């Protein structure tokens, strides 16, 4: 469907062998093809639909989730999701940064949003900070051996911040196919900053026009980061 959730599987004869009906939080059980009852409940009443058992076992559920029959939970990478309650069974690993309710699933709106890993995508930002710091350390070691000046122009803090900005503004997070990502292009890829920008505008912190203006700035951050990295390399390899 629009969230990349599996809804129907057909065999080579184009017959339905598995389908997962819509429900508010995914509590419905998969079924096979729907059949009609032989006799209506009473004269004049329409035929009733009856679900059959699925012809195959298929355990994928919402994006990033795998159903475990023994626990009746959906494994969601960092956490497990309980469809009967519409919530996770463990607290959000990123703490309160994911929202006031640390057990909520996609703000209580699984028909519009997806959470493939069970946490808000701050990880790309943290990885970017680490990469920026490592980049600064590598250039600093090179300059200590080949240059009279030992420090990088931006310094460790500056390069770490630039790395975090690149991690946050780059297409390293995921979103539903419907294009929910703060005005970004359609597709699965989006950025953590874009997700936060959209969430802030949706919560009424600022207008859609402001959101779109921020989006334009965010799209330029990768180019600014690439320019800074290029200058840092030029400075290192052209030093005295």
N, C-alpha and C positions, 0 to 999 in steps of 0.2 A: 504494500500500500504506500501512501505518501510518506511514511516514516521508514520504509524498507523493512516493515514487519511482514513475515510470511503469513499469507492468508489462505492460499489454496494451492494444492498440488494435484496435477493430472498425470495419468499414465500415457503410454504411447498411443492409446486409442482415444485420447482426449476425454477420458472419463475421470471425474473427480474421485480421488482416493483418500484425500486428507484436506480438511479445511478447519480454520480457526475463526469462529464468529467474533464479531466485535462485541466488546463489553467495556464498561467504564475503566476498569483497571486490569483487564486481562484475566479475569477469574473464570471465564468460560473454558470448558474442556473441548479439545479438538474432536471433530466428528468426521464421519464419512459423508456420502451423498445424502441429501435430504429426500425423503420419499413421502408420498401421500398415503393416508390411511385408506383402506379399502372402502369403509363405510363412513359417512359423515357422522358427527356426534348426534345429530338429530335432523329430521327432515327439514330441508331448506337451508341448513347450515353449510358453509363451505368445507371442503376437504381440509383436514388438519395435517400439518407437516410433522414428520417424525425423523429424528436424527438416527443414522446408522453408525455402527462402530467404524472408526477409520481403518482403511485397508493397509496402512503402513504406520510405523512409529517414526515420528519426526518431532524432535524436542526443542527446536529453536522457537523462541517467543519474541518479545520486544527486542529491538536492536541491541546486540551484545549479551543477550540472555539465553541460558540453556536450562531447560526444565529438568529437575532431578525428581524422579518419581518417589524415591524413598523418603525424602524430606518434604516433598510437595512445595519446594522453593525453586525459584529461578536463579541459578548462578549468574551473577552480574559482574564478574571480574573482581573488583575490590570488595563487593558486598553481595548479599543474597536478597532477592526481592520476593516478598510474600504477596501474591496476587489477591488472596482473599481479604487482605487488609489494605491493599493499595499502598504499601510502604516497604522500606527496607527493614531488615531485621538487625542491622548494625548501624551505628552512627556514621555520619559522613566523615571519611578520613581526613578531610581538609578542615574540619572543625566548623566554626560559625561562619566562615567565609562562604560556605555553600548555602547559607540561609539560616533563619532562626530555628526552623524545624530540621534537625539533623537526620531524621529518618524519612523525610518526605521524598516522594519520587516525582521528579520533574515538575515541582510546584503544584502537584495535584492535577496535572493536565496531560495525561499520557496520550490523548488523541491528537495533540498538537506538538509535543516535544518528545525527545528521546534522550537517554543517558546511557550510551553504550558501555561505559566503564564503571558506572556507579559513583562518580564524583565529578564535580565541576572541573573543567579543563584548565587548572592552574599549572599542571605539570609542565607543559611547554614553556611557560615563563621561567620556572625553576631550572629547567634544563638549559634554557638560553642564558641564564645568569652564569651557570657553571661553564658553559662553552665560552662565554665572553671572558671569564676569569682565566680559563685555560689558555685562550688565545693571547691574552695579555702576558701571562707567565712565559709562554713559549717565545714571544717576541722579546721580552725582557732578558731572557737567558741568551738569546742570539745577540742582542746588543751588548751584553756584558762581555762577550767574546770578540766581537768585531767592531764595536763602536766606542767612541770616547764618552758619548752621552748614554746613560744606562736605562733611563726611564722611557716608557712609551708616552706619546703626547696626551692620550686620554687618561692614562693611569689605570690601575686595577679596578677602581670603583667605576670609572667611566666606561671601560670596556664591559664590565659585568652588567652595568645598567643598559648599555646598548644591546648586549646579548639578550637580556630579559625583554627588552622592547621588541627585538626581532622574534623571539620565541612567542611573545604575546600577540604580535601583529601578523605573523606568518600563518599559512594555511595548515596548522598542525592540530587543530581540533576538528570535531565532527558535528554534523547537524542533520536534521531530517532532510529528505529530498525536497520537501515543500519550500525550502528556502528561508527557514527561520534563523536569521543571523544578523539582525541589525542592519538591514538594507543591503546585504552583500549579494553576490551573484548566486544563481541556483546551483545545486550540486551538494555533495556531501561535505566538502572541505570548507572550513571557516577558520577564524582565529578566536583565541580566548578573549581578546579585547573587543571583538565584534559581538561576541556573546554577551559580555558584560554591558556593552553599550546598548544593545537591544533590550536587555533586562531592565536597565535603568530607565530607558524611555517608556517601556511598558508599565513600569511601576509609577510613572508620573513624576519622576525626578526632573525631567526636562522634556521639551517638545520633540516631535518627530523631525522638525526642521533642524533642531540642534543635533539630534542623533545623526542625521544625514551629513551635517557639517563635520562632525567628529569622524564619521566613516571616511570622508574624503582625506582627512589628515592621517588616519590610521593606515590608509592604503599607500601613503608616501613613506611611512616609517621604514619598510624594508629597503627602499632605495637609499635613504639617508644612512642606514646601518651599513649597507654595502659600500657606500662612499667613504664612510669612516674607516672601515676595514681596509679598503684600498689605500687610503692615506697612511694608515698605520704600517702597512707592508712597505709602501714606498719609502716612508721615513726610516724604516729599519734597514732596508737593503741599499739605501743611498747615503747612509750616514758615514761620517769620517772615522 
